[in-house]
């Protein structure tokens, strides 16, 4: 009797446009923790829907899901009023 092809177990998602393998379905909160990302400093889109931070613990990431994680970056251009005051 022959052995069939080995089928990898786990879950493959698209994370920020790239394939990413997980061992199993996982919550967004757990995914962020596994990636070492502070959940207070990002916005997460799951299958084209922005997820509220309060829902990170109950929103499951499963096979073929698309997840986009966007980091908040401080700074930016000074307003013209602030620029005048600092000169």
MMTF fields as JSON, N, C-alpha, C and O atoms, coordinates in Angstrom:
{
  "mmtfVersion": "1.0.0",
  "mmtfProducer": "UNKNOWN",
  "numBonds": 347,
  "numAtoms": 348,
  "numGroups": 87,
  "numChains": 1,
  "numModels": 1,
  "chainsPerModel": [1],
  "groupsPerChain": [87],
  "chainIdList": ["A"],
  "bondAtomList": [4, 2, 8, 6, 12, 10, 16, 14, 20, 18, 24, 22, 28, 26, 32, 30, 36, 34, 40, 38, 44, 42, 48, 46, 52, 50, 56, 54, 60, 58, 64, 62, 68, 66, 72, 70, 76, 74, 80, 78, 84, 82, 88, 86, 92, 90, 96, 94, 100, 98, 104, 102, 108, 106, 112, 110, 116, 114, 120, 118, 124, 122, 128, 126, 132, 130, 136, 134, 140, 138, 144, 142, 148, 146, 152, 150, 156, 154, 160, 158, 164, 162, 168, 166, 172, 170, 176, 174, 180, 178, 184, 182, 188, 186, 192, 190, 196, 194, 200, 198, 204, 202, 208, 206, 212, 210, 216, 214, 220, 218, 224, 222, 228, 226, 232, 230, 236, 234, 240, 238, 244, 242, 248, 246, 252, 250, 256, 254, 260, 258, 264, 262, 268, 266, 272, 270, 276, 274, 280, 278, 284, 282, 288, 286, 292, 290, 296, 294, 300, 298, 304, 302, 308, 306, 312, 310, 316, 314, 320, 318, 324, 322, 328, 326, 332, 330, 336, 334, 340, 338, 344, 342],
  "bondOrderList": [1, 1, 1, 1, 1, 1, 1, 1, 1, 1, 1, 1, 1, 1, 1, 1, 1, 1, 1, 1, 1, 1, 1, 1, 1, 1, 1, 1, 1, 1, 1, 1, 1, 1, 1, 1, 1, 1, 1, 1, 1, 1, 1, 1, 1, 1, 1, 1, 1, 1, 1, 1, 1, 1, 1, 1, 1, 1, 1, 1, 1, 1, 1, 1, 1, 1, 1, 1, 1, 1, 1, 1, 1, 1, 1, 1, 1, 1, 1, 1, 1, 1, 1, 1, 1, 1],
  "groupList": [{"groupName": "UNK", "atomNameList": ["N", "CA", "C", "O"], "elementList": ["N", "C", "C", "O"], "formalChargeList": [0, 0, 0, 0], "bondAtomList": [1, 0, 2, 1, 3, 2], "bondOrderList": [1, 1, 2], "singleLetterCode": "X", "chemCompType": "L-PEPTIDE LINKING"}],
  "groupTypeList": [0, 0, 0, 0, 0, 0, 0, 0, 0, 0, 0, 0, 0, 0, 0, 0, 0, 0, 0, 0, 0, 0, 0, 0, 0, 0, 0, 0, 0, 0, 0, 0, 0, 0, 0, 0, 0, 0, 0, 0, 0, 0, 0, 0, 0, 0, 0, 0, 0, 0, 0, 0, 0, 0, 0, 0, 0, 0, 0, 0, 0, 0, 0, 0, 0, 0, 0, 0, 0, 0, 0, 0, 0, 0, 0, 0, 0, 0, 0, 0, 0, 0, 0, 0, 0, 0, 0],
  "groupIdList": [1, 2, 3, 4, 5, 6, 7, 8, 9, 10, 11, 12, 13, 14, 15, 16, 17, 18, 19, 20, 21, 22, 23, 24, 25, 26, 27, 28, 29, 30, 31, 32, 33, 34, 35, 36, 37, 38, 39, 40, 41, 42, 43, 44, 45, 46, 47, 48, 49, 50, 51, 52, 53, 54, 55, 56, 57, 58, 59, 60, 61, 62, 63, 64, 65, 66, 67, 68, 69, 70, 71, 72, 73, 74, 75, 76, 77, 78, 79, 80, 81, 82, 83, 84, 85, 86, 87],
  "secStructList": [7, 7, 7, 7, 7, 7, 7, 7, 7, 1, 3, 3, 3, 3, 3, 6, 6, 3, 3, 3, 3, 3, 1, 1, 7, 3, 3, 2, 2, 2, 2, 2, 2, 2, 2, 6, 7, 7, 4, 4, 4, 3, 3, 3, 3, 3, 6, 6, 3, 3, 3, 7, 4, 4, 4, 6, 6, 6, 7, 3, 3, 7, 6, 6, 7, 3, 3, 3, 3, 3, 3, 7, 7, 7, 7, 7, 7, 7, 7, 2, 2, 2, 2, 2, 2, 2, 7],
  "xCoordList": [0.826, 0.0, 0.867, 1.792, 0.583, 1.358, 0.863, -0.287, 1.745, 1.401, 1.081, 1.824, -0.026, -0.435, 0.473, 1.358, 0.245, 1.073, 0.885, -0.198, 1.952, 1.889, 1.209, 1.641, 0.153, -0.585, -0.183, -0.394, 0.397, 0.808, -0.4, -1.414, -0.269, -1.351, -1.11, 0.011, -2.128, -1.974, -2.87, -3.734, -2.632, -3.474, -2.571, -1.602, -2.884, -2.141, -3.037, -4.156, -2.519, -3.238, -2.378, -1.241, -2.927, -2.144, -2.021, -3.02, -0.8, -0.512, 0.231, 1.354, -0.406, 0.16, 0.596, 1.659, -0.257, -0.036, 0.894, 1.108, 1.456, 2.394, 1.822, 1.125, 2.11, 1.666, 2.3, 3.47, 1.517, 2.007, 1.351, 0.129, 2.158, 1.641, 1.476, 2.332, 0.359, 0.056, -0.163, -0.468, -0.009, -0.237, -1.713, -2.104, -2.547, -4.001, -4.679, -4.017, -6.0, -6.754, -6.404, -6.09, -6.461, -5.985, -6.766, -7.26, -6.883, -7.534, -6.551, -5.339, -7.09, -6.237, -5.325, -4.143, -5.858, -5.042, -3.855, -2.731, -4.095, -3.027, -2.026, -0.825, -2.512, -1.621, -0.691, 0.514, -1.25, -0.425, 0.615, 1.777, 0.193, 1.13, 2.24, 3.414, 1.872, 2.863, 3.857, 5.033, 3.384, 4.253, 5.03, 5.874, 4.747, 5.432, 4.987, 5.774, 3.709, 3.157, 2.248, 1.366, 2.465, 1.639, 0.287, 0.22, -0.775, -2.104, -2.617, -3.536, -2.026, -2.46, -1.902, -2.34, -0.934, -0.251, -0.513, 0.209, -1.561, -1.851, -3.345, -4.183, -3.635, -4.999, -4.954, -3.976, -6.013, -6.047, -7.273, -8.394, -7.021, -8.096, -8.122, -7.092, -9.301, -9.48, -10.503, -11.668, -10.073, -10.957, -11.706, -12.926, -10.945, -11.416, -12.296, -12.933, -12.337, -13.114, -12.184, -11.443, -12.223, -11.419, -12.014, -13.217, -11.156, -11.596, -11.39, -10.317, -12.423, -12.303, -11.383, -11.401, -10.578, -9.633, -10.358, -9.818, -11.556, -12.328, -12.686, -13.015, -12.622, -12.974, -11.76, -11.932, -10.552, -9.344, -9.361, -8.89, -9.897, -9.902, -10.954, -10.894, -11.91, -12.96, -13.01, -13.809, -12.176, -12.143, -11.109, -9.919, -11.569, -10.698, -10.106, -10.786, -8.835, -8.14, -8.062, -7.537, -8.597, -8.681, -8.092, -7.672, -8.066, -7.498, -7.918, -9.099, -6.932, -7.104, -7.583, -7.876, -7.664, -8.047, -6.954, -5.785, -7.366, -6.432, -6.4, -7.435, -5.197, -5.017, -4.003, -2.919, -4.371, -3.465, -3.269, -4.238, -2.028, -1.699, -0.951, 0.074, -1.479, -0.883, -0.434, -1.23, 0.843, 1.392, 1.098, 1.178, 0.754, 0.625, 2.02, 2.845, 2.279, 3.584, 3.387, 2.589, 4.106, 4.007, 4.759, 5.524, 4.535, 5.251, 4.406, 3.182, 5.057, 4.365, 4.802, 5.667, 4.202, 4.563, 4.024, 2.948, 4.785, 4.324, 3.276, 3.337, 2.32, 1.38, 2.114, 3.159, 1.606, 2.28, 2.347, 3.313, 1.356, 1.371, 2.499, 3.215, 2.658, 3.715, 5.078, 6.0, 5.214, 6.484, 6.865, 8.036, 5.876, 6.18, 6.641, 7.555, 6.021, 6.365, 7.744, 8.365, 8.252, 9.542, 10.688, 11.841, 10.429, 11.506, 12.051, 12.959],
  "yCoordList": [-1.183, 0.0, 1.242, 1.35, 2.18, 3.417, 4.443, 4.424, 5.307, 6.398, 7.619, 7.956, 8.277, 9.459, 10.635, 10.553, 11.725, 12.909, 13.439, 13.353, 13.981, 14.564, 15.916, 16.789, 16.075, 17.335, 18.083, 17.594, 19.267, 19.991, 20.401, 20.85, 20.236, 20.696, 22.162, 22.654, 22.836, 24.243, 25.103, 24.621, 26.374, 27.374, 28.339, 28.852, 28.585, 29.58, 30.796, 30.69, 31.952, 33.213, 34.13, 33.798, 35.274, 36.33, 37.453, 38.043, 37.739, 38.76, 39.893, 39.716, 41.055, 42.21, 41.831, 42.234, 41.043, 40.685, 39.518, 39.142, 38.932, 37.818, 36.557, 36.649, 35.377, 34.138, 34.01, 34.338, 33.533, 33.352, 32.104, 31.962, 31.2, 29.938, 30.001, 30.514, 29.468, 29.33, 27.854, 27.082, 27.463, 26.056, 25.724, 24.572, 26.738, 26.541, 27.903, 28.941, 27.883, 29.137, 29.842, 29.199, 31.167, 31.949, 33.262, 33.724, 33.862, 35.174, 36.249, 36.033, 37.39, 38.505, 38.887, 39.16, 38.909, 39.242, 38.291, 38.731, 36.994, 36.004, 36.14, 35.956, 36.46, 36.668, 37.849, 37.761, 38.947, 40.118, 39.775, 40.165, 39.051, 38.659, 37.781, 37.982, 36.817, 35.912, 36.684, 36.325, 37.744, 38.558, 39.612, 40.314, 39.719, 40.703, 42.131, 43.07, 42.288, 43.601, 44.084, 43.354, 45.316, 45.946, 46.299, 47.134, 45.68, 45.88, 47.305, 47.709, 48.071, 49.466, 50.394, 51.539, 49.914, 50.779, 50.414, 50.854, 49.598, 49.176, 49.241, 49.291, 49.238, 49.019, 47.704, 47.417, 46.916, 45.613, 45.537, 45.852, 45.112, 44.842, 43.333, 42.716, 42.754, 41.304, 41.076, 41.445, 40.471, 40.227, 41.499, 41.497, 42.58, 43.88, 44.654, 45.634, 44.228, 44.929, 45.338, 44.511, 46.62, 47.08, 46.504, 46.602, 45.907, 45.258, 46.223, 46.807, 46.38, 47.2, 46.496, 45.27, 47.273, 46.698, 45.812, 44.793, 46.19, 45.402, 44.012, 43.113, 43.835, 42.554, 41.684, 40.59, 42.135, 41.364, 39.981, 39.015, 39.87, 38.587, 37.614, 36.425, 38.095, 37.176, 37.016, 36.231, 37.742, 37.615, 36.564, 36.726, 35.487, 34.377, 34.57, 35.004, 34.239, 34.22, 32.76, 31.919, 32.47, 31.088, 30.952, 31.939, 29.732, 29.41, 30.419, 30.736, 30.916, 31.811, 33.22, 34.016, 33.537, 34.895, 35.885, 35.528, 37.121, 38.2, 39.152, 39.648, 39.397, 40.275, 41.357, 41.063, 42.586, 43.719, 44.372, 44.693, 44.568, 45.226, 46.507, 46.485, 47.615, 48.917, 49.538, 49.694, 49.892, 50.535, 52.019, 52.673, 52.55, 53.989, 54.555, 54.015, 55.652, 56.291, 57.708, 58.459, 58.076, 59.426, 60.411, 60.029, 61.677, 62.715, 63.273, 63.346, 63.661, 64.26, 65.693, 66.187, 66.347, 67.729, 68.664, 68.446, 69.699, 70.723, 71.565, 71.779, 72.043, 72.998, 74.288, 74.516, 75.145, 76.403, 77.266, 78.011, 77.199, 77.983, 77.512, 78.331, 76.18, 75.64, 75.988, 76.338, 75.899, 76.212, 77.679, 77.987, 78.583, 80.005, 80.223, 81.014, 79.531, 79.724, 79.184, 79.649, 78.209, 77.608, 78.309, 77.949, 79.281, 79.997, 81.116, 81.824],
  "zCoordList": [0.0, 0.0, 0.0, 0.805, -0.889, -0.967, 0.035, 0.472, 0.368, 1.275, 0.426, -0.496, 0.74, -0.012, 0.287, 1.138, -0.418, -0.19, 1.227, 1.806, 1.761, 3.096, 2.991, 2.239, 3.747, 3.757, 5.02, 6.129, 4.852, 6.054, 6.874, 6.341, 8.183, 9.042, 9.342, 9.214, 9.729, 10.051, 9.191, 8.459, 9.308, 8.654, 7.905, 8.464, 6.654, 5.874, 5.676, 5.174, 6.081, 5.903, 5.038, 4.704, 4.685, 4.048, 5.066, 5.48, 5.462, 6.456, 5.764, 5.291, 5.709, 5.003, 3.587, 3.115, 2.924, 1.528, 1.278, 0.126, 2.329, 2.184, 2.836, 3.847, 2.269, 2.914, 4.3, 4.497, 5.24, 6.617, 7.18, 7.129, 7.716, 8.247, 9.753, 10.474, 10.207, 11.635, 11.918, 11.009, 13.162, 13.5, 13.577, 13.386, 13.859, 13.984, 13.898, 13.896, 13.828, 13.892, 15.197, 16.199, 15.171, 16.3, 16.354, 15.325, 17.524, 17.599, 17.126, 17.093, 16.768, 16.381, 17.542, 17.332, 18.768, 19.942, 20.064, 20.307, 19.897, 20.007, 18.854, 19.051, 17.665, 16.523, 16.784, 16.548, 17.27, 17.571, 18.637, 18.527, 19.657, 20.714, 20.153, 20.464, 19.333, 18.728, 17.867, 17.795, 17.213, 16.355, 17.152, 16.596, 18.449, 19.278, 19.017, 19.137, 18.657, 18.317, 19.431, 19.884, 19.87, 20.897, 20.278, 19.376, 20.748, 20.155, 20.297, 19.585, 21.215, 21.408, 20.342, 20.228, 19.556, 18.599, 17.143, 16.249, 16.904, 15.535, 15.242, 16.143, 13.972, 13.48, 12.701, 12.01, 12.818, 12.154, 11.245, 11.646, 10.018, 9.057, 8.838, 8.566, 8.958, 8.801, 7.707, 7.853, 6.611, 5.465, 5.055, 4.891, 4.896, 4.4, 5.381, 4.995, 6.644, 7.668, 8.802, 9.332, 9.176, 10.304, 11.588, 11.83, 12.396, 13.633, 14.8, 14.955, 15.608, 16.813, 17.795, 17.905, 18.51, 19.469, 20.488, 20.919, 20.866, 21.843, 21.303, 22.076, 19.984, 19.37, 19.033, 18.495, 19.33, 19.001, 19.651, 19.05, 20.868, 21.576, 21.072, 21.384, 20.302, 19.837, 18.319, 17.811, 17.595, 16.135, 15.757, 16.029, 15.128, 14.763, 13.371, 12.442, 13.253, 11.97, 11.555, 12.284, 10.363, 9.904, 8.505, 7.901, 8.0, 6.694, 5.623, 5.48, 4.876, 3.723, 4.085, 3.192, 5.372, 5.76, 5.361, 5.214, 5.193, 4.897, 6.086, 6.532, 6.589, 7.739, 7.357, 6.853, 7.604, 7.409, 8.762, 9.45, 9.141, 10.406, 10.068, 9.387, 10.555, 10.266, 11.578, 12.504, 11.654, 12.85, 12.836, 11.796, 14.014, 14.163, 14.317, 15.053, 13.613, 13.683, 14.174, 13.614, 15.215, 15.748, 14.887, 14.001, 15.156, 14.419, 13.307, 13.412, 12.256, 11.126, 10.956, 11.679, 10.005, 9.699, 10.769, 11.325, 11.041, 11.97, 11.29, 10.079, 12.046, 11.492, 11.25, 11.858, 10.383, 10.086, 11.327, 11.491, 12.213, 13.45, 14.371, 14.948, 14.509, 15.341, 14.747, 15.484, 13.439, 12.785, 13.029, 13.249, 12.991, 13.223, 14.648, 14.882, 15.624, 17.033, 17.358, 18.314, 16.59, 16.914, 16.218, 16.452, 15.382, 14.671, 15.503, 15.068]
}
